[in-house]
Each structure stands twice: as structure tokens, then as C-alpha cells.
Amino acid sequence: MPARVALRDHRRARLTGDLLAAVTVAAYRVPQVMAYAGAAGLPPVAGLPVHRQDPPLLFADAGDFRRRP
């Protein structure tokens, strides 16, 4: 499902849960990608662009998981 369709049908009631999920994912993803960069011999901040790009790409591909059978 494309992201534009999911965002068009998005309800305000889900907004709080979605924001909480985003903060939760960021809370473990940021240290994770920084550690992976360090393990690869790069400065820790080199992993941050990966953290920024993965979730939007995954959402654009998968869409809203609540609608999956």
C-alpha cells in the first residue's frame, strides 16, 4: 500500500500510538546504528543517515500493517 493512501485514511485516534511507536523505535535504533558504524571502523555518527532512511522506505513499501490479512 503506498504511503499516500495510508496517510489519507489516517485517523487522529491512531496518532498518539503511532508517535509513541516512532519514539520507541528511535530509542533503540539510534544507538544500534551508531554501534554498527563503530563495529565497521567508522565514526559512530556515520550510522545516523541509515537510521533516518530505513523507516520511511519500509513504510512506503509496506504501508499500514493493520490492513494486512
SULMO-V438587 format. One record per residue. N is the residue number from 1. RES is the residue in one small letter. PSI is psi as a letter, one per 30 degrees, with the letter a starting at -180 (NA if undefined). NEAR is the number of other ideal C-beta (glycine too) atoms within 8 Angstrom. D_FIRST is the distance of its C-alpha to the first C-alpha in Angstrom with 1 decimal. Layout:
n=N res=RES psi=PSI near=NEAR d_first=D_FIRST
n=N res=RES psi=PSI near=NEAR d_first=D_FIRST
//
This chain:
n=1 res=m psi=k near=8 d_first=0.0
n=2 res=p psi=l near=7 d_first=3.8
n=3 res=a psi=e near=10 d_first=6.5
n=4 res=r psi=e near=6 d_first=8.5
n=5 res=v psi=e near=9 d_first=6.9
n=6 res=a psi=e near=12 d_first=7.1
n=7 res=l psi=e near=7 d_first=10.4
n=8 res=r psi=e near=6 d_first=11.7
n=9 res=d psi=g near=7 d_first=11.6
n=10 res=h psi=k near=7 d_first=12.9
n=11 res=r psi=l near=6 d_first=16.4
n=12 res=r psi=e near=4 d_first=19.5
n=13 res=a psi=f near=5 d_first=20.4
n=14 res=r psi=f near=8 d_first=17.6
n=15 res=l psi=e near=9 d_first=18.6
n=16 res=t psi=e near=7 d_first=21.7
n=17 res=g psi=e near=7 d_first=20.0
n=18 res=d psi=e near=8 d_first=17.2
n=19 res=l psi=e near=8 d_first=20.1
n=20 res=l psi=e near=8 d_first=22.2
n=21 res=a psi=e near=8 d_first=19.6
n=22 res=a psi=e near=9 d_first=19.3
n=23 res=v psi=e near=8 d_first=23.1
n=24 res=t psi=e near=8 d_first=23.5
n=25 res=v psi=e near=9 d_first=21.3
n=26 res=a psi=e near=9 d_first=23.3
n=27 res=a psi=e near=7 d_first=26.5
n=28 res=y psi=f near=8 d_first=26.3
n=29 res=r psi=e near=11 d_first=24.3
n=30 res=v psi=e near=10 d_first=26.8
n=31 res=p psi=e near=7 d_first=29.8
n=32 res=q psi=e near=9 d_first=28.0
n=33 res=v psi=f near=12 d_first=27.2
n=34 res=m psi=e near=12 d_first=30.6
n=35 res=a psi=e near=10 d_first=32.3
n=36 res=y psi=e near=10 d_first=30.5
n=37 res=a psi=e near=13 d_first=31.7
n=38 res=g psi=e near=11 d_first=35.2
n=39 res=a psi=f near=6 d_first=35.2
n=40 res=a psi=g near=7 d_first=34.5
n=41 res=g psi=g near=4 d_first=37.5
n=42 res=l psi=l near=8 d_first=35.7
n=43 res=p psi=k near=6 d_first=36.2
n=44 res=p psi=e near=9 d_first=33.9
n=45 res=v psi=f near=7 d_first=32.3
n=46 res=a psi=f near=9 d_first=31.0
n=47 res=g psi=f near=14 d_first=28.2
n=48 res=l psi=e near=10 d_first=26.9
n=49 res=p psi=f near=7 d_first=24.8
n=50 res=v psi=e near=9 d_first=22.9
n=51 res=h psi=e near=12 d_first=22.2
n=52 res=r psi=e near=6 d_first=20.9
n=53 res=q psi=e near=8 d_first=18.5
n=54 res=d psi=e near=9 d_first=16.9
n=55 res=p psi=e near=9 d_first=14.9
n=56 res=p psi=e near=8 d_first=13.2
n=57 res=l psi=e near=8 d_first=12.3
n=58 res=l psi=e near=8 d_first=11.1
n=59 res=f psi=e near=10 d_first=8.9
n=60 res=a psi=e near=9 d_first=7.5
n=61 res=d psi=e near=6 d_first=6.9
n=62 res=a psi=e near=7 d_first=6.1
n=63 res=g psi=a near=12 d_first=4.8
n=64 res=d psi=j near=8 d_first=7.2
n=65 res=f psi=f near=6 d_first=9.4
n=66 res=r psi=f near=4 d_first=11.3
n=67 res=r psi=f near=6 d_first=9.2
n=68 res=r psi=k near=5 d_first=9.5
n=69 res=p psi=NA near=1 d_first=12.6
//
